Amino acid sequence: SQQGEEDPQALSIQEGENATMNCSYKTSINNLQWYRQNSGRGLVHLILIRSNEREKHSGRLRVTLDTSKKSSSLLITASRAADTASYFCATDWEGSYIPTFGRGTSLIVHP
Amino acid sequence: SAVISQKPSRDICQRGTSLTIQCQVDSQVTMMFWYRQQPGQSLTLIATANQGSEATYESGFVIDKFPISRPNLTFSTLTVSNMSPEDSSIYLCSVEGLSETQYFGPGTRLLVL
């Protein structure tokens, strides 16, 4: 299965700290995306990184991709209570543009 | 970006009944996707719905259990038929956005008793 696996499954931090989540996958990819899901809601797209990219930034988000290790990380800097959510990585590959989602990391940021 | 609404937002249903979930998009889209998210789990793609053709189902999902309609480019329905408690999940529709991203609806939270 191409499904990505996030690590850790759950993360609990204090407001202001950084949060790092990792995603590993099994086969070569075209793109890797990160999504956020607030409790009981739909998913919101955060950032997409292509297989030929190594790092992307968007505001307080930093995503890295290491294709040799088949892994990606999502760093949220200076976390806020509003960042409390589940974070999912999703991968697609040649011939299958529909992303496959991992199990997610549940992040709790304590005020 | 696309704005997607779903109805109902949540429902509690009895075993053996069926529920139809509606998904409305504020712009015309070629493909719509239906996902299931079981409690504490990831998203699993049920099917891809194209306007004017039958939906394409993923392994483990069949049309008799999850019939889908796609009457036009802004609307789709998913029916969960002959429900059992194992069908209790969040059901999400999505559409493809720019640059291979997806836009998701808010989801329908279903509890089957």
gemmi code that builds the backbone of each chain (N, CA, C; Angstrom):
import gemmi

chains = {
    "A": [
        ("SER", (0.840, -1.197, 0.000), (0.000, 0.000, 0.000), (0.874, 1.245, 0.000)),
        ("GLN", (0.427, 2.262, -0.702), (1.167, 3.513, -0.762), (0.895, 4.377, 0.461)),
        ("GLN", (-0.070, 3.981, 1.251), (-0.527, 4.835, 2.343), (0.634, 5.319, 3.190)),
        ("GLY", (0.657, 6.634, 3.437), (1.660, 7.197, 4.316), (1.330, 6.891, 5.759)),
        ("GLU", (2.339, 6.885, 6.580), (2.157, 6.654, 8.006), (2.738, 7.821, 8.757)),
        ("GLU", (1.901, 8.488, 9.561), (2.369, 9.636, 10.332), (2.909, 9.177, 11.676)),
        ("ASP", (3.819, 9.976, 12.158), (4.455, 9.679, 13.432), (4.773, 11.017, 14.099)),
        ("PRO", (4.438, 11.248, 15.357), (3.742, 10.300, 16.235), (2.246, 10.273, 15.959)),
        ("GLN", (1.541, 9.335, 16.565), (0.086, 9.294, 16.423), (-0.559, 10.437, 17.175)),
        ("ALA", (0.062, 10.829, 18.288), (-0.475, 11.919, 19.096), (0.679, 12.751, 19.626)),
        ("LEU", (0.434, 14.059, 19.725), (1.457, 14.991, 20.178), (0.779, 16.062, 21.015)),
        ("SER", (1.334, 16.300, 22.198), (0.770, 17.281, 23.106), (1.867, 18.253, 23.511)),
        ("ILE", (1.649, 19.548, 23.241), (2.684, 20.545, 23.509), (2.053, 21.790, 24.125)),
        ("GLN", (2.909, 22.692, 24.585), (2.457, 23.970, 25.120), (2.487, 25.029, 24.022)),
        ("GLU", (1.601, 25.961, 24.144), (1.562, 27.084, 23.210), (2.929, 27.751, 23.146)),
        ("GLY", (3.343, 28.080, 21.936), (4.646, 28.709, 21.742), (5.739, 27.730, 21.345)),
        ("GLU", (5.543, 26.462, 21.685), (6.532, 25.454, 21.294), (6.353, 25.093, 19.817)),
        ("ASN", (7.378, 24.436, 19.281), (7.284, 23.931, 17.908), (6.738, 22.512, 17.912)),
        ("ALA", (6.012, 22.168, 16.856), (5.464, 20.815, 16.707), (6.024, 20.216, 15.422)),
        ("THR", (6.545, 19.019, 15.533), (7.070, 18.321, 14.359), (6.359, 16.995, 14.182)),
        ("MET", (5.851, 16.783, 12.985), (5.181, 15.538, 12.633), (5.874, 14.945, 11.418)),
        ("ASN", (5.950, 13.637, 11.380), (6.645, 12.949, 10.301), (5.701, 12.047, 9.527)),
        ("CYS", (6.041, 11.819, 8.283), (5.251, 10.953, 7.409), (6.208, 10.084, 6.623)),
        ("SER", (5.977, 8.797, 6.626), (6.791, 7.885, 5.811), (5.881, 7.177, 4.821)),
        ("TYR", (6.433, 6.854, 3.662), (5.652, 6.182, 2.623), (6.515, 5.113, 1.983)),
        ("LYS", (5.905, 4.323, 1.086), (6.593, 3.119, 0.640), (7.126, 3.167, -0.783)),
        ("THR", (6.420, 3.824, -1.683), (6.859, 3.798, -3.082), (7.116, 5.216, -3.582)),
        ("SER", (7.687, 5.332, -4.761), (8.005, 6.645, -5.317), (6.745, 7.475, -5.522)),
        ("ILE", (6.861, 8.767, -5.262), (5.698, 9.631, -5.319), (5.890, 10.742, -6.337)),
        ("ASN", (4.761, 11.340, -6.750), (4.792, 12.587, -7.503), (4.731, 13.777, -6.549)),
        ("ASN", (3.762, 13.724, -5.656), (3.533, 14.824, -4.721), (3.223, 14.283, -3.332)),
        ("LEU", (3.531, 15.097, -2.340), (3.125, 14.801, -0.966), (2.450, 16.056, -0.422)),
        ("GLN", (1.316, 15.854, 0.202), (0.553, 16.985, 0.706), (0.286, 16.803, 2.196)),
        ("TRP", (0.104, 17.908, 2.867), (-0.308, 17.900, 4.261), (-1.669, 18.593, 4.370)),
        ("TYR", (-2.564, 17.967, 5.150), (-3.893, 18.502, 5.394), (-4.121, 18.589, 6.897)),
        ("ARG", (-4.997, 19.494, 7.284), (-5.410, 19.626, 8.681), (-6.906, 19.347, 8.779)),
        ("GLN", (-7.291, 18.678, 9.853), (-8.699, 18.407, 10.119), (-9.012, 18.795, 11.550)),
        ("ASN", (-9.815, 19.826, 11.704), (-10.320, 20.166, 13.026), (-11.394, 19.155, 13.402)),
        ("SER", (-11.596, 18.987, 14.687), (-12.456, 17.924, 15.189), (-13.809, 17.921, 14.499)),
        ("GLY", (-14.145, 16.771, 13.888), (-15.457, 16.616, 13.283), (-15.706, 17.429, 12.041)),
        ("ARG", (-14.659, 17.967, 11.448), (-14.833, 18.822, 10.275), (-14.152, 18.214, 9.056)),
        ("GLY", (-14.274, 18.908, 7.909), (-13.582, 18.472, 6.707), (-12.105, 18.797, 6.765)),
        ("LEU", (-11.392, 18.338, 5.759), (-9.949, 18.572, 5.713), (-9.640, 19.870, 4.984)),
        ("VAL", (-8.600, 20.537, 5.446), (-8.132, 21.769, 4.820), (-6.716, 21.541, 4.313)),
        ("HIS", (-6.509, 21.870, 3.051), (-5.181, 21.688, 2.470), (-4.212, 22.714, 3.039)),
        ("LEU", (-3.032, 22.245, 3.444), (-2.020, 23.136, 4.008), (-0.919, 23.433, 3.014)),
        ("ILE", (-0.320, 22.407, 2.470), (0.862, 22.616, 1.628), (1.111, 21.381, 0.781)),
        ("LEU", (1.619, 21.587, -0.412), (1.983, 20.508, -1.318), (3.462, 20.633, -1.641)),
        ("ILE", (4.166, 19.522, -1.601), (5.573, 19.514, -1.986), (5.755, 18.444, -3.054)),
        ("ARG", (6.439, 18.797, -4.116), (6.633, 17.876, -5.233), (7.878, 17.033, -5.009)),
        ("SER", (7.967, 15.956, -5.745), (9.057, 15.002, -5.518), (10.427, 15.598, -5.813)),
        ("ASN", (10.477, 16.667, -6.623), (11.769, 17.282, -6.937), (12.082, 18.466, -6.022)),
        ("GLU", (11.255, 18.665, -5.009), (11.488, 19.734, -4.041), (11.950, 19.135, -2.723)),
        ("ARG", (12.688, 19.904, -1.964), (13.215, 19.403, -0.686), (12.609, 20.134, 0.502)),
        ("GLU", (12.174, 21.369, 0.289), (11.650, 22.132, 1.417), (10.698, 23.195, 0.892)),
        ("LYS", (9.607, 23.413, 1.651), (8.689, 24.498, 1.335), (8.216, 25.143, 2.624)),
        ("HIS", (7.924, 26.446, 2.511), (7.452, 27.195, 3.660), (6.118, 27.831, 3.327)),
        ("SER", (5.283, 27.939, 4.346), (4.046, 28.694, 4.221), (3.704, 29.225, 5.601)),
        ("GLY", (3.973, 30.503, 5.811), (3.722, 31.091, 7.127), (4.521, 30.387, 8.206)),
        ("ARG", (3.841, 29.844, 9.214), (4.524, 29.132, 10.297), (4.785, 27.671, 9.978)),
        ("LEU", (4.443, 27.249, 8.783), (4.617, 25.857, 8.387), (5.894, 25.689, 7.567)),
        ("ARG", (6.591, 24.602, 7.886), (7.760, 24.235, 7.094), (7.673, 22.753, 6.801)),
        ("VAL", (7.732, 22.399, 5.534), (7.658, 21.001, 5.127), (8.959, 20.620, 4.450)),
        ("THR", (9.479, 19.468, 4.824), (10.651, 18.925, 4.140), (10.296, 17.586, 3.528)),
        ("LEU", (11.029, 17.224, 2.511), (10.822, 15.950, 1.824), (12.176, 15.321, 1.537)),
        ("ASP", (12.341, 14.093, 1.957), (13.555, 13.333, 1.681), (13.147, 12.091, 0.904)),
        ("THR", (13.276, 12.133, -0.406), (12.819, 11.016, -1.227), (13.708, 9.787, -1.055)),
        ("SER", (14.960, 9.993, -0.658), (15.836, 8.829, -0.449), (15.391, 8.023, 0.762)),
        ("LYS", (14.827, 8.696, 1.746), (14.311, 8.025, 2.942), (12.816, 7.803, 2.868)),
        ("LYS", (12.196, 8.286, 1.787), (10.735, 8.178, 1.640), (10.036, 8.731, 2.882)),
        ("SER", (10.384, 9.959, 3.217), (9.786, 10.559, 4.403), (9.646, 12.061, 4.230)),
        ("SER", (8.720, 12.620, 4.991), (8.466, 14.048, 5.005), (8.219, 14.477, 6.439)),
        ("SER", (8.491, 15.741, 6.726), (8.155, 16.263, 8.045), (7.411, 17.575, 7.887)),
        ("LEU", (6.516, 17.811, 8.827), (5.771, 19.070, 8.922), (6.144, 19.710, 10.247)),
        ("LEU", (6.680, 20.902, 10.180), (7.040, 21.665, 11.377), (6.104, 22.852, 11.487)),
        ("ILE", (5.464, 22.973, 12.631), (4.655, 24.154, 12.942), (5.416, 24.924, 14.015)),
        ("THR", (5.826, 26.123, 13.686), (6.596, 26.919, 14.646), (5.672, 27.796, 15.477)),
        ("ALA", (6.122, 28.109, 16.675), (5.384, 28.992, 17.578), (3.911, 28.611, 17.624)),
        ("SER", (3.641, 27.392, 18.033), (2.277, 26.855, 17.963), (1.295, 27.676, 18.789)),
        ("ARG", (0.036, 27.580, 18.359), (-1.069, 28.267, 19.034), (-2.139, 27.251, 19.384)),
        ("ALA", (-2.975, 27.589, 20.332), (-4.066, 26.680, 20.703), (-4.937, 26.354, 19.488)),
        ("ALA", (-5.071, 27.307, 18.582), (-5.897, 27.088, 17.387), (-5.287, 26.075, 16.422)),
        ("ASP", (-4.031, 25.696, 16.629), (-3.408, 24.668, 15.788), (-3.840, 23.263, 16.196)),
        ("THR", (-4.561, 23.159, 17.320), (-5.055, 21.854, 17.765), (-5.936, 21.245, 16.685)),
        ("ALA", (-5.530, 20.077, 16.186), (-6.223, 19.431, 15.067), (-5.514, 18.121, 14.776)),
        ("SER", (-6.052, 17.369, 13.819), (-5.349, 16.208, 13.276), (-4.696, 16.614, 11.969)),
        ("TYR", (-3.492, 16.108, 11.754), (-2.740, 16.454, 10.561), (-2.458, 15.175, 9.770)),
        ("PHE", (-2.772, 15.232, 8.482), (-2.640, 14.063, 7.622), (-1.675, 14.355, 6.478)),
        ("CYS", (-0.856, 13.378, 6.153), (-0.103, 13.473, 4.909), (-0.825, 12.639, 3.856)),
        ("ALA", (-0.666, 13.038, 2.617), (-1.313, 12.345, 1.506), (-0.341, 12.298, 0.341)),
        ("THR", (-0.236, 11.158, -0.283), (0.708, 10.980, -1.381), (-0.008, 10.526, -2.644)),
        ("ASP", (0.512, 10.955, -3.775), (0.058, 10.421, -5.044), (1.286, 10.070, -5.877)),
        ("TRP", (1.066, 9.246, -6.863), (2.206, 8.788, -7.638), (1.808, 8.642, -9.092)),
        ("GLU", (2.806, 8.365, -9.924), (2.593, 8.288, -11.363), (1.456, 7.326, -11.663)),
        ("GLY", (0.461, 7.805, -12.402), (-0.660, 6.967, -12.783), (-1.805, 6.966, -11.797)),
        ("SER", (-1.634, 7.644, -10.661), (-2.730, 7.718, -9.695), (-2.686, 9.072, -9.018)),
        ("TYR", (-3.418, 10.017, -9.580), (-3.364, 11.391, -9.093), (-4.208, 11.608, -7.849)),
        ("ILE", (-5.053, 10.631, -7.495), (-5.897, 10.774, -6.310), (-5.048, 10.433, -5.093)),
        ("PRO", (-4.897, 11.372, -4.158), (-3.993, 11.134, -3.031), (-4.508, 10.063, -2.080)),
        ("THR", (-3.579, 9.349, -1.497), (-3.858, 8.350, -0.467), (-3.423, 8.925, 0.865)),
        ("PHE", (-4.294, 8.853, 1.857), (-4.056, 9.509, 3.132), (-3.490, 8.553, 4.174)),
        ("GLY", (-2.646, 9.105, 5.036), (-2.154, 8.377, 6.187), (-3.154, 8.435, 7.329)),
        ("ARG", (-2.761, 7.862, 8.472), (-3.671, 7.771, 9.625), (-3.729, 9.062, 10.431)),
        ("GLY", (-2.776, 9.913, 10.254), (-2.836, 11.213, 10.893), (-2.124, 11.300, 12.230)),
        ("THR", (-1.747, 12.516, 12.588), (-1.197, 12.843, 13.907), (-2.163, 13.777, 14.588)),
        ("SER", (-2.563, 13.421, 15.793), (-3.449, 14.274, 16.571), (-2.599, 15.224, 17.414)),
        ("LEU", (-2.705, 16.513, 17.145), (-1.915, 17.524, 17.846), (-2.810, 18.292, 18.808)),
        ("ILE", (-2.368, 18.380, 20.052), (-3.048, 19.207, 21.048), (-2.061, 20.262, 21.513)),
        ("VAL", (-2.464, 21.528, 21.405), (-1.645, 22.643, 21.865), (-2.353, 23.261, 23.062)),
        ("HIS", (-1.691, 23.171, 24.202), (-2.277, 23.684, 25.447), (-1.984, 25.169, 25.601)),
        ("PRO", (-3.012, 25.959, 25.894), (-2.790, 27.410, 26.054), (-2.008, 27.710, 27.318)),
    ],
    "B": [
        ("SER", (-10.524, 28.726, -4.849), (-10.899, 27.527, -4.111), (-12.397, 27.278, -4.254)),
        ("ALA", (-12.795, 26.029, -4.061), (-14.196, 25.652, -4.155), (-14.813, 25.622, -2.768)),
        ("VAL", (-16.080, 26.024, -2.706), (-16.819, 25.933, -1.452), (-17.788, 24.765, -1.577)),
        ("ILE", (-17.718, 23.856, -0.634), (-18.484, 22.614, -0.704), (-19.360, 22.503, 0.528)),
        ("SER", (-20.625, 22.173, 0.318), (-21.531, 21.946, 1.438), (-22.060, 20.523, 1.373)),
        ("GLN", (-22.370, 19.999, 2.534), (-22.925, 18.653, 2.625), (-24.161, 18.665, 3.512)),
        ("LYS", (-25.117, 17.823, 3.137), (-26.310, 17.634, 3.940), (-26.607, 16.155, 4.064)),
        ("PRO", (-27.017, 15.647, 5.207), (-27.037, 16.377, 6.475), (-25.640, 16.487, 7.072)),
        ("SER", (-25.481, 17.315, 8.071), (-24.187, 17.412, 8.738), (-23.967, 16.227, 9.666)),
        ("ARG", (-25.065, 15.709, 10.198), (-24.984, 14.519, 11.049), (-26.345, 13.843, 11.085)),
        ("ASP", (-26.334, 12.549, 11.378), (-27.594, 11.829, 11.498), (-27.384, 10.580, 12.348)),
        ("ILE", (-28.451, 10.175, 12.988), (-28.472, 8.923, 13.730), (-29.537, 8.050, 13.077)),
        ("CYS", (-29.140, 6.882, 12.636), (-30.035, 6.027, 11.851), (-30.158, 4.648, 12.477)),
        ("GLN", (-31.223, 3.993, 12.140), (-31.457, 2.641, 12.614), (-30.856, 1.631, 11.641)),
        ("ARG", (-30.430, 0.546, 12.204), (-29.910, -0.565, 11.400), (-30.909, -0.965, 10.319)),
        ("GLY", (-30.439, -1.220, 9.115), (-31.287, -1.686, 8.022), (-31.866, -0.581, 7.159)),
        ("THR", (-31.757, 0.650, 7.607), (-32.272, 1.761, 6.806), (-31.186, 2.309, 5.893)),
        ("SER", (-31.558, 3.285, 5.072), (-30.608, 3.905, 4.143), (-30.589, 5.405, 4.357)),
        ("LEU", (-29.472, 6.013, 4.069), (-29.312, 7.459, 4.190), (-28.652, 7.990, 2.927)),
        ("THR", (-29.211, 9.075, 2.386), (-28.603, 9.735, 1.227), (-27.951, 11.029, 1.659)),
        ("ILE", (-26.686, 11.175, 1.314), (-25.895, 12.353, 1.652), (-25.724, 13.187, 0.396)),
        ("GLN", (-25.946, 14.474, 0.533), (-25.845, 15.372, -0.609), (-24.561, 16.194, -0.524)),
        ("CYS", (-23.987, 16.461, -1.673), (-22.779, 17.280, -1.768), (-22.977, 18.316, -2.872)),
        ("GLN", (-22.849, 19.585, -2.502), (-23.052, 20.697, -3.435), (-21.783, 21.525, -3.523)),
        ("VAL", (-21.360, 21.817, -4.741), (-20.153, 22.625, -4.969), (-20.564, 23.938, -5.612)),
        ("ASP", (-19.834, 25.011, -5.298), (-20.230, 26.321, -5.804), (-19.669, 26.611, -7.197)),
        ("SER", (-19.022, 25.645, -7.811), (-18.513, 25.809, -9.168), (-18.581, 24.464, -9.878)),
        ("GLN", (-18.503, 24.497, -11.182), (-18.587, 23.262, -11.945), (-17.260, 22.502, -11.869)),
        ("VAL", (-17.339, 21.240, -11.571), (-16.144, 20.406, -11.454), (-16.361, 19.108, -12.208)),
        ("THR", (-15.303, 18.595, -12.761), (-15.415, 17.359, -13.522), (-15.578, 16.154, -12.607)),
        ("MET", (-14.720, 16.077, -11.608), (-14.709, 14.889, -10.771), (-15.025, 15.250, -9.324)),
        ("MET", (-15.820, 14.391, -8.709), (-16.092, 14.507, -7.278), (-15.733, 13.174, -6.640)),
        ("PHE", (-15.297, 13.244, -5.406), (-14.823, 12.056, -4.702), (-15.597, 11.891, -3.402)),
        ("TRP", (-15.843, 10.652, -3.065), (-16.477, 10.340, -1.786), (-15.525, 9.499, -0.939)),
        ("TYR", (-15.342, 9.952, 0.319), (-14.452, 9.268, 1.252), (-15.238, 8.839, 2.486)),
        ("ARG", (-14.720, 7.827, 3.142), (-15.223, 7.416, 4.452), (-14.076, 7.536, 5.454)),
        ("GLN", (-14.392, 8.041, 6.631), (-13.408, 8.153, 7.698), (-13.994, 7.521, 8.946)),
        ("GLN", (-13.580, 6.308, 9.218), (-14.073, 5.625, 10.406), (-13.412, 6.222, 11.646)),
        ("PRO", (-14.038, 6.058, 12.799), (-13.546, 6.728, 14.018), (-12.060, 6.525, 14.262)),
        ("GLY", (-11.329, 7.614, 14.406), (-9.903, 7.555, 14.688), (-9.050, 7.048, 13.548)),
        ("GLN", (-9.612, 6.953, 12.376), (-8.886, 6.385, 11.236), (-8.631, 7.427, 10.161)),
        ("SER", (-7.928, 6.965, 9.126), (-7.654, 7.841, 8.003), (-8.842, 7.873, 7.043)),
        ("LEU", (-8.674, 8.606, 5.961), (-9.706, 8.669, 4.937), (-9.506, 7.528, 3.948)),
        ("THR", (-10.607, 6.889, 3.606), (-10.584, 5.827, 2.605), (-11.475, 6.242, 1.452)),
        ("LEU", (-10.948, 6.218, 0.249), (-11.725, 6.601, -0.918), (-12.754, 5.525, -1.221)),
        ("ILE", (-14.017, 5.947, -1.322), (-15.091, 5.020, -1.676), (-15.212, 4.938, -3.192)),
        ("ALA", (-15.341, 6.099, -3.835), (-15.571, 6.110, -5.279), (-15.295, 7.497, -5.845)),
        ("THR", (-15.105, 7.503, -7.146), (-14.957, 8.740, -7.917), (-16.191, 8.893, -8.795)),
        ("ALA", (-16.789, 10.076, -8.765), (-18.039, 10.306, -9.489), (-17.820, 11.321, -10.600)),
        ("ASN", (-18.037, 10.881, -11.824), (-17.989, 11.762, -12.990), (-19.398, 12.043, -13.464)),
        ("GLN", (-19.626, 13.236, -13.930), (-20.936, 13.579, -14.453), (-21.189, 12.837, -15.749)),
        ("GLY", (-22.343, 12.196, -15.840), (-22.733, 11.523, -17.062), (-22.239, 10.110, -17.214)),
        ("SER", (-21.574, 9.591, -16.194), (-21.123, 8.204, -16.264), (-21.232, 7.565, -14.894)),
        ("GLU", (-21.115, 6.263, -14.872), (-21.207, 5.553, -13.592), (-19.968, 5.839, -12.748)),
        ("ALA", (-20.179, 5.837, -11.457), (-19.060, 6.068, -10.546), (-18.080, 4.914, -10.603)),
        ("THR", (-16.838, 5.215, -10.317), (-15.786, 4.201, -10.247), (-15.502, 3.898, -8.786)),
        ("TYR", (-15.717, 2.652, -8.391), (-15.587, 2.264, -6.991), (-14.224, 1.657, -6.696)),
        ("GLU", (-13.752, 1.931, -5.491), (-12.492, 1.363, -5.033), (-12.721, -0.051, -4.502)),
        ("SER", (-11.626, -0.777, -4.389), (-11.714, -2.136, -3.882), (-12.362, -2.147, -2.504)),
        ("GLY", (-13.326, -3.030, -2.336), (-14.010, -3.159, -1.050), (-15.312, -2.384, -0.973)),
        ("PHE", (-15.603, -1.609, -2.000), (-16.844, -0.832, -2.032), (-17.622, -1.194, -3.288)),
        ("VAL", (-18.938, -1.390, -3.135), (-19.755, -1.807, -4.270), (-20.949, -0.884, -4.432)),
        ("ILE", (-21.453, -0.852, -5.652), (-22.526, 0.076, -6.000), (-23.815, -0.240, -5.240)),
        ("ASP", (-24.078, -1.501, -4.969), (-25.310, -1.857, -4.277), (-25.336, -1.301, -2.863)),
        ("LYS", (-24.184, -1.198, -2.250), (-24.083, -0.702, -0.887), (-23.970, 0.822, -0.855)),
        ("PHE", (-23.266, 1.392, -1.827), (-23.013, 2.827, -1.854), (-23.377, 3.412, -3.225)),
        ("PRO", (-24.649, 3.399, -3.600), (-25.001, 3.991, -4.891), (-24.733, 5.488, -4.902)),
        ("ILE", (-24.247, 5.971, -6.020), (-23.855, 7.375, -6.182), (-24.566, 7.945, -7.394)),
        ("SER", (-25.036, 9.166, -7.248), (-25.574, 9.887, -8.391), (-24.733, 11.117, -8.667)),
        ("ARG", (-24.677, 11.510, -9.929), (-23.940, 12.723, -10.319), (-24.722, 13.356, -11.469)),
        ("PRO", (-25.833, 14.006, -11.130), (-26.722, 14.501, -12.192), (-26.189, 15.709, -12.944)),
        ("ASN", (-25.286, 16.471, -12.324), (-24.729, 17.644, -13.010), (-23.332, 17.929, -12.459)),
        ("LEU", (-22.735, 19.018, -12.912), (-21.344, 19.300, -12.586), (-21.141, 19.946, -11.217)),
        ("THR", (-22.227, 20.190, -10.487), (-22.089, 20.831, -9.167), (-22.682, 20.019, -8.036)),
        ("PHE", (-23.157, 18.843, -8.303), (-23.922, 18.110, -7.291), (-23.690, 16.614, -7.390)),
        ("SER", (-23.684, 15.959, -6.223), (-23.585, 14.502, -6.180), (-24.253, 14.005, -4.906)),
        ("THR", (-24.734, 12.787, -4.939), (-25.243, 12.154, -3.729), (-24.584, 10.792, -3.543)),
        ("LEU", (-24.423, 10.434, -2.281), (-23.954, 9.112, -1.880), (-25.018, 8.529, -0.961)),
        ("THR", (-25.467, 7.326, -1.262), (-26.411, 6.641, -0.398), (-25.706, 5.512, 0.329)),
        ("VAL", (-25.892, 5.448, 1.621), (-25.394, 4.319, 2.405), (-26.596, 3.412, 2.639)),
        ("SER", (-26.576, 2.241, 2.036), (-27.756, 1.374, 2.005), (-27.697, 0.290, 3.075)),
        ("ASN", (-28.874, -0.108, 3.537), (-28.979, -1.239, 4.473), (-27.900, -1.135, 5.550)),
        ("MET", (-27.968, -0.046, 6.285), (-26.886, 0.295, 7.200), (-26.756, -0.656, 8.376)),
        ("SER", (-25.527, -0.804, 8.821), (-25.198, -1.543, 10.042), (-24.314, -0.637, 10.903)),
        ("PRO", (-24.128, -0.977, 12.168), (-23.260, -0.141, 13.023), (-21.859, 0.068, 12.451)),
        ("GLU", (-21.379, -0.879, 11.661), (-20.042, -0.740, 11.060), (-19.967, 0.400, 10.051)),
        ("ASP", (-21.112, 0.901, 9.613), (-21.143, 2.029, 8.679), (-21.042, 3.373, 9.398)),
        ("SER", (-21.010, 3.350, 10.716), (-20.857, 4.597, 11.471), (-19.499, 5.216, 11.146)),
        ("SER", (-19.530, 6.394, 10.566), (-18.313, 7.040, 10.069), (-18.615, 8.500, 9.772)),
        ("ILE", (-17.566, 9.212, 9.405), (-17.749, 10.506, 8.757), (-17.609, 10.262, 7.256)),
        ("TYR", (-18.563, 10.784, 6.488), (-18.498, 10.659, 5.035), (-18.200, 12.048, 4.470)),
        ("LEU", (-17.183, 12.105, 3.629), (-16.700, 13.382, 3.094), (-16.726, 13.364, 1.577)),
        ("CYS", (-17.170, 14.456, 0.992), (-17.006, 14.600, -0.442), (-15.901, 15.622, -0.693)),
        ("SER", (-15.275, 15.490, -1.825), (-14.204, 16.421, -2.181), (-14.176, 16.596, -3.681)),
        ("VAL", (-13.501, 17.668, -4.100), (-13.289, 17.933, -5.517), (-11.829, 18.266, -5.718)),
        ("GLU", (-11.394, 18.084, -6.936), (-9.999, 18.386, -7.241), (-9.847, 19.880, -7.455)),
        ("GLY", (-8.824, 20.440, -6.777), (-8.536, 21.853, -6.957), (-7.347, 22.045, -7.860)),
        ("LEU", (-6.729, 23.206, -7.726), (-5.559, 23.498, -8.528), (-4.363, 22.698, -8.034)),
        ("SER", (-3.488, 22.361, -8.930), (-2.208, 21.738, -8.579), (-2.357, 20.501, -7.717)),
        ("GLU", (-3.245, 19.629, -8.117), (-3.422, 18.314, -7.493), (-3.880, 18.362, -6.054)),
        ("THR", (-4.340, 19.495, -5.561), (-4.895, 19.531, -4.211), (-6.360, 19.143, -4.250)),
        ("GLN", (-6.930, 18.927, -3.087), (-8.352, 18.620, -2.998), (-9.021, 19.555, -2.011)),
        ("TYR", (-10.256, 19.914, -2.333), (-11.086, 20.687, -1.430), (-12.150, 19.771, -0.878)),
        ("PHE", (-12.327, 19.829, 0.439), (-13.238, 18.915, 1.111), (-14.468, 19.638, 1.630)),
        ("GLY", (-15.583, 18.908, 1.630), (-16.754, 19.374, 2.338), (-16.571, 19.185, 3.836)),
        ("PRO", (-17.519, 19.693, 4.629), (-17.401, 19.619, 6.087), (-17.663, 18.238, 6.647)),
        ("GLY", (-18.188, 17.337, 5.817), (-18.413, 15.967, 6.277), (-19.818, 15.742, 6.812)),
        ("THR", (-20.235, 14.493, 6.769), (-21.500, 14.046, 7.359), (-21.167, 12.980, 8.384)),
        ("ARG", (-21.507, 13.257, 9.620), (-21.203, 12.321, 10.705), (-22.397, 11.399, 10.898)),
        ("LEU", (-22.207, 10.118, 10.660), (-23.286, 9.124, 10.698), (-23.071, 8.163, 11.842)),
        ("LEU", (-24.121, 7.965, 12.616), (-24.123, 6.967, 13.680), (-25.264, 6.004, 13.416)),
        ("VAL", (-24.953, 4.728, 13.339), (-25.953, 3.694, 13.084), (-26.142, 2.867, 14.352)),
        ("LEU", (-27.378, 2.813, 14.793), (-27.667, 2.082, 16.049), (-28.167, 0.670, 15.778)),
    ],
}
model = gemmi.Model(1)
for chain_id, residues in chains.items():
    chain = gemmi.Chain(chain_id)
    for i, (resn, *xyz) in enumerate(residues, 1):
        res = gemmi.Residue()
        res.name, res.seqid = resn, gemmi.SeqId(i, " ")
        for name, pos in zip(("N", "CA", "C"), xyz):
            atom = gemmi.Atom()
            atom.name, atom.element = name, gemmi.Element(name[0])
            atom.pos, atom.b_iso = gemmi.Position(*pos), 0.0
            res.add_atom(atom)
        chain.add_residue(res)
    model.add_chain(chain)
structure = gemmi.Structure()
structure.add_model(model)
structure.setup_entities()
